[in-house]
């Protein structure tokens, strides 16, 4: 967020009131809005012609600018789009950068050069900020003829999912179907994004140079000096801040055992509340943002990989300009849990495994099951390949950095960030398994250090209007950001009401932050609380007033059932301007979405199509936001 308050009053002809107006705008604007406004104001300055500064401008375009659109769930597509935008700007080319939900879709009919960078969420779904654009482009309202448009698409995805870059493929094909001309092949970037994104960006820049003809501006039209340079973040996913661990506390009982949602058995339910110091970092976050961490893979997992491949951890491997022992590559540099199609393809070749090769054939539905319940160590044990150290390092993906929703508000905790971490432990394929990042966090002791950075989530924020009511659905660790929401709203003195739906398997071992929610209810910081414990026969009967009131009920109850029970009130809150938030697993998010459509249909006269459009409109307005993973 911009802050002009600390900047000196400029010598340029700005009155105090003009400076104050500009400061208020900059305080609320995101990066896209600031970039758009800078171009708009520069255009006004050129039209009025007087010299107000001595800094030359980039050449003025004689053609329409290129448009870069991005749809991003965790920030990767946004960063890739910003890199392309910076490259075109540095080349003096006319270009604008917009998030897809800020794009006026009616403009598509007149676009001449479009770059679309979009991530795939889950199994082929668009990120939340691109839902409206995707529905428009794939629907009946899209322009029937886009012969004037030249375009290129970069997809970002995770090849541990069967429908890799699925939404990018759909949109790329749809633009071609509508008559637009594809400038370059669809880019499909895996989690090692720059391997594909960097050459795709260079190609896009070269084509833009050819297509966007520009002429230099007359010298007397050189105009504005920026009010304040936009500083790059001090700490990023490439250059994290080393945060001190202040607390690592268990939130759940440890006696729980049960069957997981895949074909494995959970052997130890262990959810941790973790507190980190950001003192001295200059890092700032808002409730709804995520904290990225860089973890070290567990020693047991490294030893298991070495045993399965028959390799020596002391072997020195040179790769990408670095020379490190194999054990260090496996500890700090390589992904050892999440599978991907390229890794499986290399394994199939080295193990001469015809059955694995068959799984990788297009359209084989069995691949999704393999990706869903196997870690790397499982396939290395199942198909024993002929490996050498260098080949293993080259085959494995770079380590994937994990994002955790921040469970606190800086207004309450100061220079700290709190996390709610489910430590993954389960038994599968005859062996115990441990989550790489969560296992790393669980073993850290107070005083230890963790490399971290902030990943902003601009679409997942408490309402700017503090009088608005909010409804929050966050089962399990999905409740994390809502702890921050409630703290933030309490510290703001918000007059709007807060309603939380929380779910877990068991009341005794899974009710995260139970005493805090009881305290918040007593203080009036939380106004309603509905609970669902799916594996208990004793269910909470009166969650609004007494979280300990129990009634016998043998059915599994999830948060979507609680939503249905309170459907009339949910609908009334939405009709009166409430914001609705969902955080947690993708499947749960889909179930909640379907439940909302049913609730709205029930109370709008039975029109399901109108209910779906109503939810889409809430998403476009920013009143329905999801953080699902």
Residue pairs with C-beta under 8 A, 6 or more apart in sequence:
1 27
1 28
1 284
2 26
2 27
2 29
2 34
2 228
3 26
3 27
4 19
4 22
4 23
4 26
4 27
4 227
4 228
5 23
7 227
7 228
9 16
9 19
10 19
10 227
12 52
12 53
12 225
13 52
14 22
22 227
25 37
26 34
26 227
28 464
29 37
30 458
31 82
31 230
32 97
32 98
32 99
32 102
33 102
34 230
35 85
35 96
35 97
36 96
36 98
38 226
39 96
41 224
42 57
42 223
42 224
45 52
45 223
45 224
46 57
46 60
46 217
46 221
46 223
49 220
49 221
51 220
51 222
51 223
52 223
52 224
53 222
53 223
53 224
53 225
54 222
54 225
55 222
55 223
55 224
55 225
56 217
56 219
56 222
57 217
57 221
57 222
57 223
57 224
58 89
58 92
58 93
59 92
59 214
59 215
59 216
59 217
60 94
60 214
60 215
60 216
60 217
60 221
61 93
61 94
61 212
61 214
62 213
62 214
62 215
63 94
63 112
63 212
63 213
63 214
64 94
64 110
64 111
64 112
64 113
65 93
65 94
65 95
65 96
65 113
65 212
66 88
66 93
66 94
66 95
66 96
66 113
66 114
66 115
66 208
66 211
66 212
67 95
67 96
67 98
67 103
67 107
67 111
67 113
67 114
67 115
68 81
68 84
68 85
68 88
68 95
68 96
68 97
68 98
68 115
68 117
69 81
69 98
69 99
69 100
69 103
69 114
69 115
69 116
69 117
69 118
69 133
70 77
70 78
70 80
70 81
70 97
70 98
70 99
70 100
70 116
70 117
70 118
71 77
71 99
71 100
71 116
71 117
71 118
71 119
71 126
71 127
71 129
71 130
71 133
71 134
72 78
72 81
72 99
72 118
72 119
72 127
72 129
73 119
73 121
73 127
73 128
73 129
74 119
74 290
74 403
74 455
75 455
75 456
75 457
76 119
76 156
76 193
77 117
77 118
77 119
77 127
77 154
77 156
78 99
80 117
80 154
80 156
80 189
80 193
80 197
80 201
81 97
81 115
81 117
82 97
83 197
83 201
84 115
84 117
84 201
84 204
84 205
85 95
85 97
87 201
87 205
88 95
88 205
88 208
89 95
91 205
91 208
91 209
92 214
93 208
93 209
93 212
93 214
94 212
94 214
95 208
99 129
100 118
100 129
100 130
100 132
100 133
101 129
101 130
101 131
101 132
101 133
101 459
101 619
101 620
103 133
105 132
105 133
105 136
105 137
105 141
108 114
108 137
108 142
108 143
108 146
108 149
109 143
109 146
110 148
111 146
111 148
111 149
112 148
112 149
112 150
113 149
113 150
113 151
113 208
113 211
113 212
114 149
114 150
114 151
114 152
114 175
114 180
115 151
115 152
115 153
115 154
115 204
116 151
116 152
116 153
116 154
116 168
116 171
116 172
116 175
117 153
117 154
117 156
118 126
118 127
118 130
118 153
118 154
118 155
118 156
118 167
118 168
118 171
119 127
119 155
119 156
119 157
119 167
120 126
120 155
120 156
120 157
120 158
120 161
120 163
120 164
120 165
120 166
120 167
120 168
121 127
121 128
121 167
121 586
121 628
122 161
122 586
122 628
123 161
123 162
123 163
123 166
123 368
123 586
124 161
124 163
124 166
124 167
124 170
125 166
125 167
125 586
126 133
126 134
126 167
128 459
128 619
128 625
128 626
129 459
130 167
131 616
131 619
132 616
132 619
132 620
134 167
134 170
134 171
135 616
136 142
137 171
137 174
137 175
138 170
138 171
138 174
142 174
142 178
143 178
144 178
145 178
145 179
146 175
146 178
146 179
146 180
147 179
147 180
147 181
149 175
149 179
149 180
149 181
150 180
150 181
150 182
150 183
150 211
151 175
151 180
151 181
151 182
151 183
152 182
152 183
152 184
152 187
152 200
152 203
152 204
152 207
153 168
153 171
153 172
153 175
153 186
153 187
154 168
154 186
154 187
154 189
154 196
154 197
154 200
154 201
155 165
155 167
155 168
155 169
155 172
155 186
155 187
155 188
155 189
156 165
156 168
156 189
156 193
156 197
157 164
157 165
157 166
157 168
157 188
157 189
157 190
158 164
158 190
158 191
158 338
158 340
159 190
159 191
159 340
159 341
159 342
160 338
160 339
160 340
160 371
161 368
161 371
162 365
162 367
162 368
162 371
164 188
164 190
164 341
165 186
165 188
165 189
168 186
168 188
169 186
169 188
172 182
172 186
175 182
176 182
183 204
183 207
184 200
184 203
184 204
184 207
187 196
187 197
187 200
188 196
189 195
189 196
189 197
189 200
190 196
190 340
190 342
190 397
191 335
191 340
191 397
191 398
191 400
192 397
192 398
233 453
233 454
234 241
234 281
234 282
234 283
235 241
235 281
235 282
235 283
235 452
235 453
235 454
236 453
237 292
237 294
237 401
237 453
237 455
239 453
240 292
240 293
240 294
240 451
240 452
240 453
241 278
241 281
241 283
241 451
241 452
241 453
242 449
242 450
242 451
242 452
243 276
243 277
243 278
243 281
243 417
243 449
243 450
243 451
243 452
244 276
244 277
244 279
244 447
244 448
244 449
245 274
245 275
245 276
245 444
245 445
245 446
245 447
245 448
245 449
245 450
246 275
246 276
246 277
246 416
246 446
247 273
247 274
247 275
247 446
248 272
248 273
248 274
248 275
248 441
248 442
248 444
248 445
248 446
249 272
249 273
249 274
250 270
250 271
250 272
250 273
251 271
251 272
251 273
251 420
251 512
251 513
252 269
252 270
252 271
252 509
252 510
252 512
253 269
253 508
253 509
254 268
254 269
254 270
254 509
255 509
256 266
256 268
256 269
256 505
256 506
256 509
256 510
257 265
257 266
257 267
257 268
257 269
258 265
258 266
258 269
258 505
258 535
259 265
259 266
260 266
260 426
262 372
262 373
262 428
263 373
263 428
264 373
264 426
264 427
264 428
264 433
265 426
265 427
265 428
266 425
266 426
267 425
267 426
267 427
267 432
268 423
268 425
269 505
269 509
269 510
270 422
270 423
270 425
270 442
271 420
271 421
271 422
271 423
271 477
271 510
271 512
272 419
272 420
272 421
272 423
272 441
272 442
273 407
273 418
273 419
273 420
273 513
274 418
274 419
274 420
274 421
274 441
275 413
275 416
275 417
275 418
275 419
276 291
276 416
276 417
276 418
276 419
276 450
276 452
277 415
277 416
278 415
278 416
278 417
278 452
279 415
280 415
281 415
283 417
283 452
283 453
283 454
284 410
284 454
285 291
285 406
285 410
285 417
285 454
285 456
286 410
286 456
286 461
286 488
287 406
287 408
287 409
287 461
287 462
287 481
287 484
287 485
287 487
287 488
288 405
288 406
288 457
288 460
288 461
288 462
288 481
288 484
288 485
288 627
289 406
289 454
289 455
289 456
289 457
289 460
290 403
290 404
290 405
290 406
290 454
290 455
290 457
291 403
291 404
291 406
291 417
291 419
291 452
291 453
291 454
291 455
292 401
292 402
292 403
292 404
292 452
292 453
292 454
292 455
293 401
293 402
293 404
293 437
293 441
293 450
293 451
293 452
294 399
294 401
294 450
294 451
294 452
295 399
295 401
295 402
295 436
295 437
295 440
295 441
295 450
296 331
296 332
296 440
297 330
297 331
297 332
297 334
297 336
297 337
297 399
297 436
297 440
298 434
298 436
298 439
298 440
298 443
299 331
300 434
301 336
301 337
301 377
301 434
301 436
302 313
302 327
302 330
302 331
302 336
304 377
304 431
305 330
305 336
305 376
305 377
305 380
306 312
306 313
306 326
306 327
306 330
308 377
308 380
308 381
308 384
309 380
309 385
309 387
309 392
310 387
311 326
311 387
311 388
311 389
311 392
312 326
312 389
313 325
313 326
313 327
313 330
314 325
314 326
314 327
315 325
315 326
315 389
316 323
316 324
316 325
316 326
317 323
317 324
317 325
317 326
317 329
317 389
317 390
317 393
318 390
319 329
319 390
319 393
319 394
322 333
324 333
326 389
326 392
326 393
329 393
330 336
332 399
333 393
333 398
333 399
334 393
334 396
334 397
334 398
334 399
335 376
335 396
335 397
335 398
335 399
335 400
336 375
336 376
336 377
336 396
336 436
337 375
337 376
337 435
337 436
338 375
338 376
338 397
338 400
339 370
339 371
339 374
339 375
339 376
339 379
340 397
341 360
341 367
342 395
342 397
343 376
343 395
343 396
343 397
344 356
344 359
344 360
344 370
344 379
345 357
345 360
346 391
346 395
347 353
347 356
347 379
347 380
347 383
347 385
347 395
348 356
348 357
348 360
348 383
350 385
350 386
350 387
350 391
351 383
351 384
351 385
351 386
353 383
356 379
356 383
358 364
359 366
359 367
359 370
360 367
370 379
373 428
374 382
374 429
375 433
376 396
377 431
377 433
378 428
378 429
378 431
381 429
381 431
382 429
402 437
403 455
404 419
404 420
404 421
404 480
405 419
405 420
405 477
405 478
405 480
405 481
405 583
405 627
406 417
406 418
406 419
406 480
406 481
406 484
407 418
407 419
407 420
407 480
407 481
407 483
407 484
408 416
408 417
408 418
408 483
408 484
408 487
409 484
409 485
409 487
409 488
409 491
410 416
411 487
411 488
411 491
411 492
412 487
412 488
412 490
412 491
413 487
417 452
418 483
418 484
419 441
419 480
420 477
420 479
420 480
420 483
420 512
421 438
421 441
421 442
421 477
422 438
422 476
422 477
423 434
423 435
423 438
423 439
423 441
423 442
424 433
424 434
424 435
424 438
424 439
425 432
425 433
425 434
425 435
425 439
426 432
426 433
427 433
441 450
444 450
457 627
459 622
459 625
460 481
460 581
460 583
460 625
460 626
460 627
461 625
462 470
462 485
462 488
462 489
462 492
462 494
462 579
463 470
463 496
463 579
465 496
466 489
466 492
466 493
466 494
466 495
466 496
467 494
467 495
467 496
468 496
468 577
468 578
468 579
469 496
469 497
469 498
469 499
469 573
469 576
469 577
469 578
469 579
470 485
470 489
470 496
470 497
470 498
470 499
470 578
470 579
470 580
470 581
471 499
471 501
471 570
471 573
471 574
471 578
471 579
471 580
471 581
472 482
472 485
472 498
472 499
472 500
472 501
472 581
472 583
473 501
473 559
473 563
473 580
473 581
473 582
473 583
473 584
473 592
474 480
474 481
474 482
474 500
474 501
474 502
474 581
474 582
474 583
474 584
475 501
475 502
475 503
475 504
475 532
475 558
475 559
475 584
475 588
476 503
476 504
476 510
476 512
476 584
476 585
477 512
477 584
478 582
478 583
478 584
478 585
478 588
478 627
479 500
479 502
479 512
479 513
479 583
480 583
481 581
481 583
481 627
482 500
482 581
482 583
483 513
483 516
485 498
485 581
486 498
486 500
486 520
486 525
486 526
489 496
489 498
489 525
490 520
490 523
490 525
496 578
497 527
497 528
498 525
498 526
498 527
498 528
499 527
499 528
499 529
499 530
499 573
500 517
500 526
500 528
500 529
500 530
501 530
501 531
501 532
501 559
501 562
501 563
502 511
502 512
502 517
502 529
502 530
502 531
502 532
502 559
503 531
503 532
503 533
503 534
503 557
503 558
503 559
503 562
504 510
504 511
504 512
504 532
504 533
504 534
505 533
505 534
505 535
505 536
506 533
506 535
506 536
507 531
507 533
507 536
507 538
507 540
507 550
510 533
511 531
511 533
511 547
514 547
517 526
517 529
517 547
518 547
520 526
521 527
521 529
521 547
528 544
529 543
529 544
529 547
530 543
530 544
530 559
530 562
530 563
530 565
530 566
531 540
531 543
531 547
531 562
532 539
532 540
532 557
532 558
532 559
532 561
532 562
533 539
533 540
533 557
534 556
534 557
534 558
535 556
537 552
537 553
537 554
538 550
538 551
538 552
538 553
539 550
539 551
539 552
539 553
539 557
540 547
540 549
540 550
540 551
541 549
541 550
541 551
542 549
543 549
543 562
558 588
558 591
559 588
559 592
560 588
560 591
560 592
560 594
560 595
563 570
563 592
563 595
563 596
563 599
564 595
564 598
564 599
567 598
567 599
567 602
567 603
568 603
570 596
570 599
571 599
571 600
571 602
571 603
574 580
574 600
574 618
574 623
577 623
578 623
579 622
579 623
579 624
579 625
580 596
580 618
580 623
580 624
580 625
581 625
581 626
581 627
582 588
582 589
582 592
582 593
582 625
582 626
582 627
582 628
583 626
583 627
583 628
584 628
584 629
585 628
585 629
586 628
586 629
588 628
589 626
589 628
593 615
593 626
596 611
596 615
597 608
597 611
597 612
597 615
598 611
600 610
600 611
600 614
600 615
601 607
601 608
601 610
601 611
604 610
604 611
604 614
615 624
618 624
619 625
